[in-house]
Amino acid sequence: MTQQKVKRPRDLVDGVLLLDKPVGLSSNDALIKAKRVLNAKKAGHTGTLDPFATGLLPLCFGEATKFSQDLLEADKTYVTTVHLGVRTDTGDTEGQVLETRDVDVTLAQIEAVLARFRGPIAQVPPMYSALKRDGKPLYEYARAGVTLEREARNVTIHKLELLSYEAPFLKLEATVSKGTYIRVLGEDIGAALGCGAHLNALRRTGVGALQASNMVTLEALQAHEAPLSLLAPVDALLSSFPRIALTAELAKRFLNGQRLPLGKEPEIVTPAPYEGRVRVYEQDRLLGTGVLGEWAILAPERLIAAAPAAQA
C-alpha cells in the first residue's frame, strides 16, 4: 500500500517580488516557481512578458494582489534590439522568417523615423497575442494559419531613444502606455525604414515607479536562506500616490467603509490642493487606498484585510 503524500499548507504571504524574468520562461511559469519557493497561498503577476523577453515582472502576493491592476494600467519602459532587414511571422525571434532584405539606412534616416513614432500613435495588435476573438486567443488563429482583421488601438510612446546602431541591429529604449506592443513598434519602424524588422531582444526595465535596480532572479530567490525577506512591502505598488495618515479612530471608521471629511480634522495633513487616489495609513500600517475628493472628503477604495491595530 502506497502512502499518500501530504501537501504542505500554503502560507499567507503579503508583498511584492520584483522578479527578473529569464528568457524562455512564460510569465505564468515564473509566477508558479516563485510561488512555490515562497509557499504562498495567493499570488498573481501584473501583465505578461513574452517568453523570449526578460526583465521586470512584478509578482504580487496576498494583499498586494488587490493593487495589481494599477500596474496593468501603468506606463512601462523597455530596452529592445531591433533586427533590421528580417521579418518573422511573430515579430520576434520565436517565429519563422518571412522575408529578408538588404539594410542600407543612415543614422539621420533612423532618427527621422523614430520621431514619427513619438507621442500618440495608432497601433494594430499582432496576431501572435493573447487578445481574444470569440473566446479564443489570437495566437491560436495565427498558429492555424488564420489572419483576422484587427482594429488599430490608440497608444502613446512617451519616450523613444536610439541607444546604438550597428547594422543591422538597432538598440532602442522606449517608455510606453499600457497596451503597447514593442514587437509591433519594432516591425513598424522597420517598415518605415523600408527594410522590415523583428525584435532580436526585449528587456523590461520599468513598470510605473518600479525599477529594474531592485530585481531578484529566480536563482537568487531559490538559493536565499530567507526568501520572504526579498519581498517589497505591499505599498511599493502605491508609491506614486500621496500619503495620508489617520488617527486610530479615523482608521477604524475608514476600514468600516465610512467616508471621512478630513477638512474638519485639523490633525490630519492632506495633500492640498489635490483630488484623486491616495494611500492611507494608521501610523506606518497601510490600510488601503482611498479617493480624496472635493472638500477633502476621503472615500475608501481598496482595503487591506488585516489591520489589527486599527480594528482594535
N, C-alpha and C positions, 0 to 999 in steps of 0.2 A: 504493500500500500504506500503510495507516494504521499509525502507530506506537502500540504498546500502552503505556498509561500504567503506570509502575512505582509500586506502592504504597509509601509510606513506612513503614518498620518501626516498630511501636509500641514505646514506651519502658516500662521497669519503673519505675513511679511509685508511691510509697507515701505515704499521708497522707489527710487528711480535708478536704473543702471544705464549708464551711457556706454553702450556696447560698441566696440569697433568690429563690425560685422566682416568676416573674412570673405574672400571671393569663393564662389562655388556653392555657397550655402544660402538657402532661402531665408527670408525674414522669420517665417514661422518655425523653421527648423532651429534657427538661432535662439528664438524665444524658448522653445522646448528644452534645449540644452541648458540655458541659463536657469530656467525654472526648476529643472531637476537638481542642479548644483545647489540652489538656494532652498530647495524643498518647499517652494512657495505654493500656497493654495490657489491664489488668484493672480493672473498676470495677463498682460496684453502689450502689443507694440503699437507704435504711433505712426503708422504709414510704412508701406513696404519699400525695401530696396531690392532691385533685381538681383538674381543670383550672381551675375558677373560683376556687380557693383560692390564696393567696400565702404567702410566708414561709419559715421554716426547713426546708430539705431537706438533711440531711447526706448528702454523697456520699462513698463510701469507695473508695479506690484501692489496688490491690496488696495488701499485707499487712493493711491496715485492713479489708478485706472479711471477714477471719476473725472480726472482732468486731462486725460489723454487726447480728447477731442480738440483741445486748444492747440496741441502740436500738429494735428492734422491740418488745421487752418493756418499754421504759421508759415512764414517765408523760410526757404531753405537755400543753403549755399553748397555748391559743388565745385570740385576741380575735375575737369574731364580732358581726355586726349581724343581729338577727332582725327580719324584716319581719312585723309582726303584721297579721292580717286577710286575708292572701292565702296560699292553699295551692297548691303546684305538685306535679306528679307525681314530680319528682325530689327535692323538699325544698330546692331551691336555685334560683338564677336561670336555670339552663340548661333547666328544664322548662317544661311547658305549665301554664297556670293552670287549676286545678280548681275553685276556689271563692273568692269574695270576700265578706268580712263587715265590718260596722262594728266599729270598735275603740273601746271605752269602758271602759278599765281604769285603776285608780289605782295610784300607787306602792306603797301598802300591799298591794294585791292582788298586784302583781308580786313584792314581797318575800316574801309568804306562799307563793306558788307556787314561787319559787326555793328556798325552804327545803325543800320536799318532794323536790327533786331532788339535794340534797347527801347524800354518803355512798354506801353500796351501793344500787344500783338494778338492775332488770331492764330490758333494752332489746332490742326486736325489730329485727334488722338490716334495712336498707331493701332494696327490690327493686333499686334502682339502686345496686348494689355489686358488687365483684369476687368475692364469696363464690361458691363453685361448688356446683352441684347436678347430679349425673350428668355431671360433667366439663365443664359449661358454666356460665359466669358468670351470676349472677342478672340482670345488666343486659341480657343477650341475651334472656332470657324477657320482661323488662319491655318492651323495645322491640318485642317481638312481641305485646304486649298480654296476656301471661300473668302472673297473680299466683299465687305459690306460698306455701304455709304456711311460716313460719319460726319456729323456736323462739327464745324470749327468751334472752338471754345476760346473765350477771351481770357488771356493770362497776361501777367506783367513781368518783364525781365528788368529787375531793378538795377542790376549791375552785370556787365558782360565785358570782361577784360582779357586781353591777349597776354598770356604769361610767356609763351615762347612759340617759335615756329622753326622746325627743322623738317623740311619737306620729306615725306608727305604728312607729317604729324603736327597738329595744331593743338597747343595746350591752352585751355581757357579756364577762367574762374567765373562762375555765374551765381548770382543771388536772384531767386525767382519766387513768384507767388505760388500758392497751392494749385495743384492740378497741372503744373507744367511738366512736360516730358522732355528731359535733356536729350534723350535719343532723337526725338523729333527735331529739337533745336539743332543738333549736330547735322542731321540729314538736310534740314532746310538751309543751313549755312553752306553745306557742300553743294547743294543745288544752285544757290545764288552765285557761287563761285564758278559754276559751270563744269564741275568735275565729279559731283556726288561725294558722299562720305558715309561713314558709320562710326560709332563710338568704339575706340580701342580700349579705353579705361574710364571708369567713373568712380569718384570718391566723394561721399557727402561729408562736409566739414562743419556744418552748422544747421541747427533746427531751432528757429526762433532765437531765444537768448542762449541756448545751449551750444557749447563749443567743443570742438574735437580735442582740445588740450586735456580734457578730463576723461577721455575714453578709457575703457578697460577691454582687453582682448579676452576671448573665451579661455585661452590657455592660462592667462593670469588669474582669471576667476576660478578655474578648476584647481589651480595649484595653491591658491591662497588658503592659509590656515583659518581665517575668519572672513569668508566671502561676504557676509552680511555687512561688514564694515566698509565695503566698496560701494554701497548704495548711497546715493544722494538723498536728502530728505524730500518728502512729498512736495514741499513748497519750492523746490528747484524748478518745477514746471511753471511757477507763477511769479517768477522774479520780475517780470515786466509790469506787473500790476502794482499800483500804490498800496501801501500797508496801512491798516487801521488796527489799533489795539483797543480792546474793550475791557471794561471792568468785569469782575466776576458776575455781578448781577445782570449786566447787559449781555454778557456772553451766554448766560443761561437763557435769556429771552431770545437771543439770536438763534441758538440751537433748537429752540422750540418753534422756529419759523416766524417769529414776530418781526414786523418792520420797526425800525428804530429811528426816531427823529433825533439824529445826533447833533443837530444845531442847538438843541435845548440841553445838551450835556457839555458844559464848559470844560470838563476834564478830559474830553476826547478830542484828540487832534485829527482833523480831517484834511485831506489834500484839497486845497481850495486855490483857485476855482477849478473844480473838476467834477465831471459827471461820467460814470462808467463803471467798469468792473474793478473790484478791489479784492485784496487778500486780507482776511480777517483773523485776528489773533486774540487770545487772552494771555497777556504777558508774551511768552515765546511759544505758546502752543497754538498751532494752526487749527482754526475752527472750520475753515472753508472759504468759499468765495461769496461775494455779495455784489449788488449793484447799488452804487451811490447815485441818488437822483437829486432832483430839484429840492431845495431847502435842506440839503444834507440828510435826506431820508435814506437809510440803509436797508435794502431788502435782501434777505438770504437767497442764495442761489444754489450752490452745491456744498453740502455739509460733510465734514468728517464724522464718521460714525463713533469713533472712540475719542472722547474728550472728557475724561472723568473729572478733571479739576473744575471744569466749567459747569458740569452737571450736578455736582455735589450739593 
